[in-house]
Amino acid sequence: MADYAEMPSEREKKEMEVWKYKKYICQVKTIDIVTGKKIIVLNDSEAMQNEIYPGNRVGLRIRGEDHTAIVDLSSEMVKAGEIGVFKDVAKELELSDGDIIEIQHLPTPVSLESIKKKLDGNELSKEEIESVINDLMANKLAEPELATWIASTYIRGMSDRETVALTESIAASGEMLRLGKTPIVDKHCVGGVAGNRTTMVVVPIVAAAGLYIAKTSSRAITSAAGTADTMEVLANVNIKMNELREIVNNVHGAIVWGGGINIASADDHLIRIRRPLGLDPKGILLASILAKKKAVGAEYVVIDIPVGMGAKVENIEKAKALANDFIKIGKMVGMNIDVLITEGSEPVGNGIGPALEARDVMQVLEGRGPEDLKNKSLLLAGKLLEMSGKVAKGDGYAVAEHFILSGKALKKMREIIEAQGGDPTITSDSIPLGEHKYSVKAERSGKIAHIDNKIISKIARATGAPMDKGAGIYLYRMKGDKVEKGDILFDIYAESEEKLDFAIKALDAWYPIEFQRVLLGEIS
């Protein structure tokens, strides 16, 4: 990984020469607040006398090392001669009350010129793209500047060359997993589908087939469970890079939380800015996904693009265009990519919530469980087997299914669970669910026309998922199923009576008028 703090340009060096005598010394005062950002507080009068203003970047000289922070000012929190350091920043920089810090002016980041150039609609060079990522990683760009960069790519778009440069820069911003093995495969789902835990079925299948797969996965943001939340029911997912390398080398596969590994680090910074803005510029989206695959050394990648009402991609035309972009950019950065456009308007599996989804996964690996989860997983695993040359084209699905029917995939999953510190004897029936349950029954007879991904996830989150692993919803009925009045539609699970009561009240409050129609679609 590059040392971004040691990369000043010629212009920056000249500015640093101008400002080198404009610095002053402060004593640390820790503030018992966690901000999640590298922000420090200076006394307003003293800072302004030194021509430092709110939002400015300053250099912090600590025990001979240079760091960068963003300035807030206060006349009450700190007095002259003090620097307020928030709790998380103090921990990161190993600071205590009374420590001495030298505060220095910093030159204007060179990447601001690149951001302005993009705002004007011009294509950026590889070096200019790198300047943005380098300054981002060195904490030289404030959030408004990063937001402007993201907005500029959203408005102006990105060329293929820019997207490739961004992919490679993001990949290089963290550690690279170099296994020295082949073939290395990976998968990704664009998302938006409740219960879609195909990763946890695909990984043991392809690992059992002799392929290598170091799957880094996310935690839930707005859903009831991310893959990392679900895998955490079975094993430790907070794995470091050296551990990940050892596990994959030994058992061929792993499923870990991407946030616990320093892979494609710049992407985490970009996501924090993109999320509140609600912006997903196509170039940054492609680079975000492909950089992580490049960082783990993936040679063959299958992308799942679910399409349908409520999914992130709602129409087939957009899905096809996105698929072509993935394949094209993937090839340009040295990866063989194939895309499956799948049905995404309904949840996959029966369980919605970490433990309930883990139970679905284990049931599939045990040779039973939800057919839709099994079939989709076999399609994805079969595609990877074909792409890597492990099996002939057209034979992937059948071979993948053989690994489940023979018990080899289950055996491999147990090896992965044990390698990640879990109990390898766990079964679907031994996974604990929330002790408190409420059954929602059909108020009239009919047929299920639609199950809304977003509403199902919202109700499941009301039960305490994903923080409460045993909380969530178990669906008994799927689209097209006939129901009679009084049939159980779904069960709500919670880990306490209070949370179950809240979920029931929330259900009634959010959907007081024939909530079943809204929640599960028309029952006609």
VMD Tcl script that draws the C-alpha trace (Angstrom):
set ca {
  {0.00 0.00 0.00}
  {1.31 3.45 -0.90}
  {2.36 5.88 1.84}
  {0.02 8.67 0.83}
  {1.28 11.14 3.43}
  {4.68 11.34 1.69}
  {3.63 12.37 -1.81}
  {3.71 16.22 -2.11}
  {3.73 17.68 -5.61}
  {6.16 20.38 -6.73}
  {3.48 23.04 -6.20}
  {2.74 21.72 -2.72}
  {6.44 21.80 -1.87}
  {6.60 25.49 -2.84}
  {3.55 26.31 -0.73}
  {5.01 24.36 2.19}
  {8.18 26.47 1.89}
  {6.06 29.64 2.15}
  {4.18 28.40 5.22}
  {6.98 26.55 7.02}
  {7.46 29.31 9.62}
  {3.71 29.66 10.25}
  {3.16 27.03 12.94}
  {2.50 26.87 16.64}
  {2.54 24.44 19.55}
  {-0.52 23.20 21.46}
  {-1.16 20.85 24.36}
  {-3.62 17.98 23.91}
  {-7.00 18.07 25.63}
  {-8.98 14.89 24.90}
  {-12.72 15.25 24.31}
  {-14.95 12.29 25.22}
  {-16.83 12.30 21.89}
  {-16.46 9.95 18.93}
  {-16.84 11.66 15.55}
  {-15.66 8.99 13.11}
  {-13.63 11.68 11.35}
  {-10.17 13.15 11.88}
  {-11.29 16.50 13.27}
  {-9.52 18.63 15.91}
  {-10.72 21.71 17.82}
  {-8.66 24.88 18.19}
  {-9.29 28.02 20.21}
  {-10.98 30.38 17.77}
  {-9.05 33.56 18.64}
  {-5.66 31.87 18.59}
  {-6.42 29.97 15.37}
  {-7.57 33.07 13.49}
  {-4.48 34.96 14.62}
  {-2.55 32.18 12.88}
  {-4.81 32.44 9.79}
  {-6.49 29.08 10.41}
  {-10.25 28.95 9.85}
  {-13.08 26.39 10.26}
  {-12.84 23.59 7.70}
  {-9.14 24.23 6.99}
  {-6.75 21.30 6.81}
  {-3.79 21.45 9.16}
  {-0.73 19.30 9.62}
  {-0.14 17.71 13.00}
  {3.47 16.93 13.89}
  {3.34 14.13 16.49}
  {6.48 12.39 17.74}
  {8.23 13.18 14.46}
  {5.38 11.91 12.26}
  {3.05 14.01 10.11}
  {-0.74 13.67 10.11}
  {-3.58 15.71 8.64}
  {-6.80 16.86 10.31}
  {-9.76 19.14 9.67}
  {-10.25 22.15 11.95}
  {-13.24 23.12 14.09}
  {-13.06 26.24 16.28}
  {-14.44 26.97 19.75}
  {-14.06 29.68 22.36}
  {-15.26 27.42 25.18}
  {-14.13 23.82 24.56}
  {-10.44 24.71 24.38}
  {-8.42 27.70 25.51}
  {-5.38 29.26 23.85}
  {-2.51 26.82 23.77}
  {-4.78 23.77 23.71}
  {-5.88 21.42 20.93}
  {-9.09 19.47 21.41}
  {-8.70 15.89 20.18}
  {-11.80 13.69 19.98}
  {-11.74 10.27 21.64}
  {-11.44 8.16 18.47}
  {-8.75 10.43 16.98}
  {-6.79 10.35 20.24}
  {-6.90 6.56 20.20}
  {-5.81 6.36 16.56}
  {-2.90 8.79 17.10}
  {-2.03 7.41 20.57}
  {-2.48 10.78 22.28}
  {-3.14 11.61 25.93}
  {-3.90 14.80 27.84}
  {-0.83 17.02 28.01}
  {0.91 15.64 24.91}
  {2.48 18.31 22.72}
  {1.49 18.75 19.06}
  {2.97 21.12 16.49}
  {0.25 22.56 14.23}
  {1.30 23.50 10.70}
  {-0.35 25.10 7.68}
  {-0.87 22.79 4.72}
  {-0.81 23.66 1.02}
  {-3.90 23.42 -1.14}
  {-4.29 19.80 -2.32}
  {-3.21 19.30 -5.91}
  {-6.32 17.19 -6.52}
  {-8.60 20.24 -6.24}
  {-7.48 21.21 -9.73}
  {-8.51 17.75 -10.96}
  {-11.92 18.10 -9.31}
  {-12.46 21.50 -10.93}
  {-11.40 20.06 -14.28}
  {-14.02 17.32 -13.95}
  {-16.68 19.86 -13.01}
  {-15.92 21.59 -16.30}
  {-16.68 18.34 -18.13}
  {-13.13 17.38 -19.06}
  {-11.71 13.87 -18.99}
  {-9.11 13.26 -16.28}
  {-5.84 11.47 -16.86}
  {-4.74 8.43 -14.88}
  {-2.41 10.69 -12.87}
  {-5.23 13.13 -12.07}
  {-7.53 10.32 -10.91}
  {-4.67 9.05 -8.73}
  {-4.21 12.53 -7.26}
  {-7.80 12.51 -5.99}
  {-7.44 9.07 -4.38}
  {-3.98 9.88 -2.99}
  {-5.26 13.09 -1.34}
  {-8.36 11.30 -0.08}
  {-6.20 8.65 1.62}
  {-3.87 11.30 3.07}
  {-6.92 13.06 4.57}
  {-6.14 16.17 2.50}
  {-9.69 16.52 1.17}
  {-12.60 17.73 3.28}
  {-16.06 16.19 2.91}
  {-17.44 19.08 0.80}
  {-14.55 18.61 -1.64}
  {-15.12 14.86 -1.84}
  {-18.85 15.44 -2.29}
  {-18.05 17.81 -5.15}
  {-15.86 15.14 -6.76}
  {-18.67 12.57 -6.53}
  {-21.24 15.05 -7.84}
  {-18.96 15.96 -10.75}
  {-18.74 12.30 -11.83}
  {-22.52 11.95 -11.44}
  {-23.21 15.00 -13.61}
  {-20.39 14.66 -16.15}
  {-20.05 10.88 -16.22}
  {-16.79 8.96 -16.50}
  {-15.07 7.56 -19.56}
  {-13.91 3.95 -19.66}
  {-10.31 5.13 -19.19}
  {-11.29 7.14 -16.11}
  {-13.23 4.19 -14.66}
  {-10.26 1.88 -15.17}
  {-7.89 4.39 -13.55}
  {-10.27 4.80 -10.61}
  {-10.62 1.02 -10.21}
  {-6.86 0.57 -10.11}
  {-6.33 3.53 -7.75}
  {-8.96 2.27 -5.28}
  {-7.52 -1.25 -5.42}
  {-4.03 0.11 -4.70}
  {-5.27 2.19 -1.73}
  {-5.27 -0.84 0.55}
  {-3.60 -4.20 0.96}
  {-3.61 -6.69 -1.91}
  {-4.32 -10.36 -1.25}
  {-1.68 -12.28 -3.18}
  {-2.34 -15.98 -2.80}
  {0.07 -17.27 -5.41}
  {-2.63 -19.78 -6.38}
  {-4.98 -20.22 -9.31}
  {-7.78 -20.12 -10.31}
  {-9.11 -17.39 -8.01}
  {-12.81 -16.64 -8.41}
  {-15.28 -14.20 -6.87}
  {-18.90 -13.08 -7.05}
  {-20.92 -9.96 -6.37}
  {-24.60 -9.10 -6.16}
  {-25.74 -5.57 -6.94}
  {-28.25 -6.00 -4.10}
  {-31.71 -4.92 -3.04}
  {-33.19 -8.40 -2.52}
  {-34.13 -9.55 0.98}
  {-32.70 -12.90 2.12}
  {-30.41 -13.24 -0.90}
  {-27.62 -15.22 0.82}
  {-26.30 -17.00 -2.27}
  {-22.68 -16.21 -1.35}
  {-22.81 -18.62 1.59}
  {-23.88 -21.46 -0.71}
  {-21.66 -20.56 -3.67}
  {-18.40 -20.27 -1.67}
  {-18.37 -23.82 -0.26}
  {-19.40 -25.29 -3.63}
  {-16.60 -23.69 -5.64}
  {-14.07 -24.20 -2.83}
  {-14.99 -27.89 -2.71}
  {-14.38 -27.99 -6.47}
  {-10.79 -26.83 -5.96}
  {-11.20 -23.14 -6.84}
  {-9.96 -20.37 -4.51}
  {-12.40 -17.73 -3.26}
  {-11.67 -15.06 -0.63}
  {-15.11 -13.51 -0.33}
  {-15.27 -10.15 1.40}
  {-18.83 -9.18 2.24}
  {-20.69 -6.25 3.77}
  {-22.87 -5.75 6.78}
  {-26.45 -4.54 6.51}
  {-27.13 -0.86 5.90}
  {-30.91 -0.73 5.35}
  {-31.63 -4.47 5.13}
  {-32.26 -6.96 7.95}
  {-28.94 -8.72 7.33}
  {-25.85 -8.48 5.18}
  {-23.84 -11.54 4.23}
  {-21.27 -10.69 6.94}
  {-24.05 -10.45 9.56}
  {-25.41 -13.84 8.51}
  {-22.02 -15.58 8.36}
  {-21.28 -14.18 11.82}
  {-24.00 -16.48 13.18}
  {-21.78 -19.40 12.16}
  {-18.22 -18.07 12.53}
  {-15.99 -15.08 13.16}
  {-16.00 -12.70 10.19}
  {-13.64 -10.05 11.59}
  {-10.56 -11.61 9.98}
  {-7.29 -9.83 9.24}
  {-5.42 -10.09 5.96}
  {-2.79 -12.59 7.08}
  {-5.48 -14.82 8.58}
  {-7.56 -14.57 5.42}
  {-4.59 -15.58 3.27}
  {-3.87 -18.58 5.50}
  {-7.52 -19.72 5.58}
  {-7.99 -19.54 1.82}
  {-4.70 -21.28 1.17}
  {-5.69 -24.09 3.52}
  {-9.40 -24.63 2.80}
  {-9.78 -22.75 -0.52}
  {-12.55 -20.44 0.72}
  {-13.55 -17.82 3.29}
  {-16.47 -15.45 3.92}
  {-15.37 -12.40 5.91}
  {-16.43 -8.84 6.67}
  {-14.81 -6.50 4.17}
  {-14.74 -3.67 6.74}
  {-12.36 -5.63 8.93}
  {-9.72 -5.88 6.20}
  {-7.70 -3.08 4.69}
  {-8.81 -3.88 1.13}
  {-9.62 -1.07 -1.34}
  {-9.64 1.35 1.59}
  {-10.48 4.43 -0.47}
  {-13.83 2.90 -1.31}
  {-14.95 3.09 2.33}
  {-14.30 6.85 2.31}
  {-16.23 7.30 -0.94}
  {-19.17 5.24 0.33}
  {-19.44 7.40 3.46}
  {-19.88 10.44 1.23}
  {-22.07 8.79 -1.43}
  {-24.57 7.27 0.99}
  {-26.09 10.46 2.50}
  {-26.03 12.11 -0.93}
  {-27.94 9.19 -2.41}
  {-25.66 9.29 -5.45}
  {-24.34 6.22 -7.25}
  {-22.39 7.54 -10.26}
  {-21.96 4.65 -12.67}
  {-18.19 5.00 -12.95}
  {-17.68 5.06 -9.19}
  {-20.13 2.16 -8.72}
  {-18.22 0.01 -11.22}
  {-14.84 0.99 -9.78}
  {-16.04 0.35 -6.21}
  {-17.09 -3.22 -6.96}
  {-14.29 -4.19 -9.33}
  {-11.52 -2.69 -7.18}
  {-12.39 -5.10 -4.37}
  {-12.30 -8.03 -6.77}
  {-8.95 -6.90 -8.15}
  {-7.59 -6.47 -4.62}
  {-8.24 -10.14 -3.80}
  {-6.65 -11.26 -7.07}
  {-9.85 -12.51 -8.70}
  {-9.40 -13.85 -12.22}
  {-13.01 -14.92 -12.84}
  {-15.99 -13.01 -11.44}
  {-19.72 -13.56 -11.78}
  {-21.97 -10.56 -11.15}
  {-25.60 -11.03 -10.10}
  {-27.90 -8.17 -11.17}
  {-31.37 -8.72 -9.68}
  {-34.07 -6.89 -11.63}
  {-37.61 -6.03 -10.65}
  {-39.90 -3.81 -8.60}
  {-38.16 -2.83 -5.38}
  {-34.70 -4.06 -6.48}
  {-31.84 -1.59 -7.05}
  {-32.16 -2.12 -10.81}
  {-35.81 -2.02 -11.79}
  {-35.78 -2.62 -15.54}
  {-34.07 -5.04 -17.88}
  {-32.63 -2.35 -20.19}
  {-30.62 -0.79 -17.35}
  {-29.53 -4.24 -16.22}
  {-28.22 -5.14 -19.68}
  {-26.35 -1.84 -20.00}
  {-24.79 -2.31 -16.55}
  {-23.86 -5.90 -17.42}
  {-22.02 -4.74 -20.56}
  {-20.14 -2.13 -18.51}
  {-19.03 -4.73 -15.97}
  {-17.77 -7.07 -18.68}
  {-15.98 -4.30 -20.59}
  {-14.28 -2.61 -17.61}
  {-13.48 -5.99 -16.07}
  {-11.61 -7.00 -19.18}
  {-9.69 -3.71 -19.19}
  {-8.44 -4.33 -15.62}
  {-7.55 -7.97 -16.30}
  {-10.59 -9.89 -15.07}
  {-12.90 -12.28 -16.88}
  {-16.43 -11.26 -15.91}
  {-19.82 -12.76 -16.67}
  {-23.17 -11.42 -15.55}
  {-26.43 -13.11 -14.62}
  {-29.56 -10.97 -14.72}
  {-31.92 -12.54 -12.18}
  {-35.42 -12.08 -10.78}
  {-35.21 -9.48 -8.02}
  {-38.73 -8.34 -7.21}
  {-39.24 -10.89 -4.41}
  {-37.20 -12.07 -1.40}
  {-35.00 -15.13 -1.85}
  {-35.39 -17.89 0.74}
  {-37.74 -17.95 3.72}
  {-35.69 -16.27 6.43}
  {-35.15 -12.53 6.71}
  {-32.65 -11.79 9.48}
  {-29.16 -13.16 10.34}
  {-29.99 -16.45 12.09}
  {-33.03 -17.15 9.93}
  {-30.98 -16.64 6.77}
  {-28.12 -18.75 8.16}
  {-30.64 -21.52 8.78}
  {-31.80 -21.31 5.15}
  {-28.19 -21.58 3.95}
  {-27.38 -24.58 6.10}
  {-30.61 -26.31 5.04}
  {-29.67 -25.89 1.37}
  {-26.21 -27.31 2.04}
  {-27.84 -30.17 3.95}
  {-29.84 -31.03 0.82}
  {-33.15 -29.38 1.65}
  {-34.27 -25.82 2.32}
  {-35.66 -23.07 0.06}
  {-35.64 -24.08 -3.61}
  {-35.25 -20.51 -4.89}
  {-32.09 -19.95 -2.80}
  {-30.70 -23.30 -3.92}
  {-31.43 -22.77 -7.63}
  {-30.01 -19.26 -7.76}
  {-26.88 -20.35 -5.89}
  {-26.35 -23.27 -8.26}
  {-26.65 -20.96 -11.28}
  {-23.96 -18.66 -9.87}
  {-21.66 -21.45 -8.71}
  {-22.12 -23.30 -12.00}
  {-21.17 -20.20 -13.95}
  {-17.91 -19.85 -11.97}
  {-17.10 -23.52 -12.54}
  {-17.57 -23.03 -16.29}
  {-15.71 -19.71 -16.50}
  {-12.66 -21.09 -14.71}
  {-12.52 -24.10 -17.04}
  {-13.27 -26.53 -14.24}
  {-16.22 -28.00 -16.16}
  {-17.49 -27.80 -19.73}
  {-19.88 -25.05 -20.71}
  {-23.44 -26.06 -19.91}
  {-22.42 -28.55 -17.19}
  {-21.90 -26.05 -14.37}
  {-25.34 -26.25 -12.75}
  {-25.37 -30.06 -12.63}
  {-21.84 -30.27 -11.26}
  {-22.59 -27.62 -8.63}
  {-25.69 -29.55 -7.61}
  {-23.60 -32.71 -7.29}
  {-21.45 -30.99 -4.64}
  {-24.59 -30.40 -2.57}
  {-26.16 -33.85 -3.14}
  {-22.87 -35.61 -2.32}
  {-22.42 -33.62 0.91}
  {-19.07 -32.22 -0.27}
  {-20.27 -28.61 -0.15}
  {-21.57 -29.06 3.42}
  {-18.27 -30.64 4.44}
  {-16.38 -27.71 2.92}
  {-18.64 -25.20 4.69}
  {-17.85 -26.90 7.99}
  {-14.12 -26.59 7.20}
  {-14.56 -22.88 6.47}
  {-16.58 -22.37 9.66}
  {-13.90 -24.10 11.74}
  {-11.07 -22.17 10.03}
  {-12.89 -18.94 10.94}
  {-13.26 -19.95 14.57}
  {-16.81 -21.31 14.54}
  {-18.37 -24.62 15.58}
  {-18.04 -27.05 12.65}
  {-20.75 -29.34 14.07}
  {-23.48 -26.71 13.76}
  {-26.62 -27.69 11.84}
  {-29.61 -25.75 10.59}
  {-31.68 -27.10 13.48}
  {-29.16 -26.01 16.12}
  {-29.06 -22.35 15.07}
  {-30.82 -20.39 17.85}
  {-33.67 -18.07 16.87}
  {-35.36 -15.36 18.92}
  {-37.34 -16.90 21.77}
  {-40.36 -14.66 21.22}
  {-42.58 -15.26 18.20}
  {-45.77 -13.85 16.72}
  {-47.63 -15.40 13.77}
  {-49.32 -13.20 11.18}
  {-52.30 -14.95 9.59}
  {-54.25 -14.32 6.40}
  {-57.41 -12.31 6.98}
  {-59.02 -13.75 3.87}
  {-58.46 -16.39 1.21}
  {-56.67 -15.64 -2.05}
  {-53.32 -15.77 -3.84}
  {-50.08 -13.95 -3.04}
  {-49.36 -11.58 -5.90}
  {-46.24 -9.80 -4.60}
  {-43.90 -9.64 -1.61}
  {-42.22 -6.28 -1.17}
  {-38.46 -6.50 -0.45}
  {-38.22 -3.09 1.21}
  {-41.24 -3.48 3.46}
  {-40.27 -6.99 4.55}
  {-36.78 -5.71 5.44}
  {-38.23 -2.76 7.32}
  {-40.46 -4.97 9.46}
  {-37.56 -7.38 10.11}
  {-35.36 -4.50 11.24}
  {-38.09 -3.41 13.65}
  {-37.59 -6.71 15.49}
  {-33.95 -5.83 16.23}
  {-32.21 -7.40 13.22}
  {-29.37 -7.35 12.29}
  {-27.93 -6.46 15.72}
  {-30.11 -9.14 17.34}
  {-29.01 -12.21 15.40}
  {-32.10 -14.29 16.20}
  {-34.58 -11.59 15.19}
  {-36.42 -11.26 11.88}
  {-39.18 -12.77 9.77}
  {-39.80 -16.26 8.46}
  {-41.98 -16.36 5.33}
  {-44.26 -19.34 4.83}
  {-45.81 -18.14 1.59}
  {-44.26 -16.94 -1.66}
  {-45.54 -15.24 -4.77}
  {-48.21 -17.36 -6.48}
  {-49.08 -19.39 -3.38}
  {-52.76 -19.84 -2.56}
  {-53.80 -19.08 0.99}
  {-56.92 -19.75 3.02}
  {-58.22 -17.44 5.69}
  {-56.33 -18.21 8.90}
  {-53.21 -19.62 7.20}
  {-49.91 -18.38 8.65}
  {-48.27 -15.95 6.25}
  {-45.12 -15.31 8.27}
  {-43.70 -15.46 11.78}
  {-42.03 -12.51 13.49}
  {-39.12 -13.43 15.79}
  {-37.54 -11.24 18.47}
  {-35.07 -11.74 21.30}
  {-37.22 -9.94 23.88}
  {-40.92 -9.39 24.53}
  {-40.40 -5.64 24.31}
  {-38.90 -5.82 20.81}
  {-41.56 -8.24 19.61}
  {-44.25 -5.92 20.95}
  {-42.57 -2.98 19.20}
  {-42.44 -4.86 15.88}
  {-46.14 -5.78 16.12}
  {-47.10 -2.20 17.00}
  {-44.86 -0.87 14.24}
  {-46.51 -3.21 11.76}
  {-49.94 -1.99 12.78}
  {-48.89 1.67 12.89}
  {-47.15 1.65 9.50}
  {-49.84 -0.37 7.73}
  {-53.07 0.06 9.72}
  {-55.44 -0.43 6.79}
  {-55.30 -3.99 5.49}
  {-51.55 -4.14 6.13}
  {-51.30 -7.55 4.51}
  {-52.13 -6.06 1.13}
  {-49.33 -3.53 1.47}
  {-46.87 -5.93 3.04}
  {-47.43 -8.98 0.92}
  {-49.01 -7.47 -2.15}
  {-52.55 -7.96 -3.31}
  {-54.31 -11.07 -2.05}
  {-56.79 -11.49 -4.83}
}
mol new
graphics top color blue
foreach p $ca { graphics top sphere $p radius 0.5 }
foreach p [lrange $ca 0 end-1] q [lrange $ca 1 end] { graphics top cylinder $p $q radius 0.2 }
display resetview
